Amino acid sequence: MIDVFDGQMHLYQMGNKDKTIVLLPGLGVGLPCADFSPLMRSLGEEYTVVCVEYFGVGFSTLTDRERTCENYVEEIRTALSNAGFEAPYIFMPHSISSVYCEYYASLYPDEVHAIISLDGTSTAYIGEDMPSFVKSLLGVAKAQQAIGLTSVLAPLTANKTELLSYGYTEKEIDDMIAFAGFSINDNVLDQMRNTAEYVKTANGKPYSTNVPYYKIISKQTYETKNNQIKLSPEVYQQEHLQRVGATDNYVVLEGTHFIYLNNAEKIRDITDEEFER
């Protein structure tokens, strides 16, 4: 637990090598330190691997700070520094966290060795803001949590056999199920409401040509039309790859949006190649 601004952020480490990989979670993951564990065990054989849990996520406390792209970057940077980790880092963000990492690299390119995004959100496509009535409905999830509905549903939707095959331990699965019932709070809801603003902020700065970017895309994401995005899935991805200078630096892997679940060894191989650059 690391003191960061007005609260504490939880950082979880595996491995203790010279080069540091920073894992950052996507939206709605209740306990990232457990969710990333099989991947962390694989990477931890050759690297220092640290998972950062944002305010309101996992074991981290809540914050009164606004949920802006700028604040997420400064919180990541401060937490890592206060915990004693030294840049440059290789960032490995999932989903929306890729947006924060792009912005981080634009501001502090000397602190980023590379970004390897795990089915990361595009900063080349600026969609419409979430409608006000949809934002108002997000509070329903908090109400469902308060009456215990999410705690009841979490065990029913978890496939323990499949998770064990991915390399999770029984304890990690039980912990993820427990936290899934208590993962909604004001910080997380604000993060959900502001996703379009994060993309706009990152898009407002050119991506640093000095920071290599490698994008791991799930086949499901690459082939499935998202009705909230006007572009085809392939064009959506290709425009993002052009923005970050990675038109020849990506791979499409079998799997869902949570691409790290069944691809830990492949992700480690890609990481080894990036560190050799």
Stockholm file with secondary structure:
# STOCKHOLM 1.0

chainA/1-277         MIDVFDGQMHLYQMGNKDKTIVLLPGLGVGLPCADFSPLMRSLGEEYTVVCVEYFGVGFSTLTDRERTCENYVEEIRTALSNAGFEAPYIFMPHSISSVYCEYYASLYPDEVHAIISLDGTSTAYIGEDMPSFVKSLLGVAKAQQAIGLTSVLAPLTANKTELLSYGYTEKEIDDMIAFAGFSINDNVLDQMRNTAEYVKTANGKPYSTNVPYYKIISKQTYETKNNQIKLSPEVYQQEHLQRVGATDNYVVLEGTHFIYLNNAEKIRDITDEEFER
#=GR chainA/1-277 SS CEEETTEEEEEEEECCCSSEEEEECCTTCSCHHHHTHHHHHHHTTTSEEEEEECTTSTTCCCCCSCCCHHHHHHHHHHHHHHTTCCSCEEEEEBTTHHHHHHHHHHHCGGGEEEEEEESCCCSSCCCCCCCHHHHHHHHHHHHHHHTTHHHHHHHHHCCHHHHHHTTCCHHHHHHHHHHHTTCCCHHHHHHHHTHHHHHHHHHTSCCCTTSCEEEEEEHHHHHSCCTTCSSCHHHHHHHHHHHTTCTTSEEEESSCSSTTSSCHHHHHHHHHHHHTC
#=GC SS_cons         CEEETTEEEEEEEECCCSSEEEEECCTTCSCHHHHTHHHHHHHTTTSEEEEEECTTSTTCCCCCSCCCHHHHHHHHHHHHHHTTCCSCEEEEEBTTHHHHHHHHHHHCGGGEEEEEEESCCCSSCCCCCCCHHHHHHHHHHHHHHHTTHHHHHHHHHCCHHHHHHTTCCHHHHHHHHHHHTTCCCHHHHHHHHTHHHHHHHHHTSCCCTTSCEEEEEEHHHHHSCCTTCSSCHHHHHHHHHHHTTCTTSEEEESSCSSTTSSCHHHHHHHHHHHHTC
//
